[in-house]
Every structure is written in structure tokens, then in C-alpha cells.
């Protein structure tokens, strides 16, 4: 069962914001490599769209536990 706060807004802590920024930068570097090494077309577009989705889910993972409960420890892995 999902935690009751799963769909509530959860403001990230300062530590979580730093973690999100670091992970987004890593995703951007990978995205740049994909764009530089793959030809334009549906496969590259699909990869880049999925990467964008993964970044969004990564932000969720930084702020919440798997049941949707907020991480109380600033984003460190439990």
C-alpha cells in the first residue's frame, strides 16, 4: 500500500536539491553523448525522451522511499 503522502507536494531538502542537481548533470552528459554519437531519428528521439523520464523519476527517488513516504534523511539511501 502506498504511503498516504505519495501524491502530496514534497519540498526537497538542501541535500536532496544538491543530489538532484548532480544526477541531472550526469544525465545531461549522457544525453550530450547520445546526441553526438547517434544519428537523428526515432531511436535517438526515443532514447532522449526516456532519459528525460528517468531524470524525473530519479528526482522522486531522491525525495521519497519506495512506498511514497518522504525520506527523512535528506536523500541518503536507507
N, C-alpha and C positions, 0 to 999 in steps of 0.2 A: 504494500500500500504506500502511495506517495505521501510524503510529509505534507502537513496542512499548508505550509508556506511555499509550496512548489511554484505556484503561479503569482506569488507576490513579488513586488519590486524589491530587490536586494542591492543596496548600495555597496559597491566593493570597498574593502579597506584599502589603506595606502599600500600595504604589502601586496594585496591582490592586484591593484592597478599596476604596480611595477612588474608583477609576474605576467599579467596580460600583455603589457607593452613588449616585454621580452619575447613572448611567444608569437605575438603578431609580427614582430620584426623577423623572426625566424621564418614564419610563413611567407612574408614578403620576399625574402631572399630566395626561397624555394620557388615562389611564383615567378620571380625575375628569371630564374634558371629555366623554368618551363617555357616561358615566352621566348627566351634566347635560343633554346635548343629544339623546340618542336615547331613544325610548320603550322601556319594558321589553318584552322579547320574545325570541324565538330569535335574531334577528340580533344584538342587543346582547349577549346571552349568548355567542354565538359569538365576537364581536369581543373581548370581555374574556378569554375562555379562550385565544384565540390570542395575545393580548398577554402573558398570563402565561407562555405557552410561549416567546414571543420573549425575554422577560426571562431565562428560564433559559438559552436558547441564547446570549444576549448574555454571560452570565457565563462560559460555556465559551469564547467567542471572546476574551474578555479574558485568559484564562489559557493558552490553547493556540493553536498555529499550525493551519493548515488540515489538516495531516497528523496532528494529535493530539500533536505534540511540545510540551513546555512552552515558553512564552515566557520567555526568559532576561532580557528587558529590562524586566520589571516591568509589562508590558501595553502598552507603546508599540507602535504599528503598525510592522511590519518593512518 
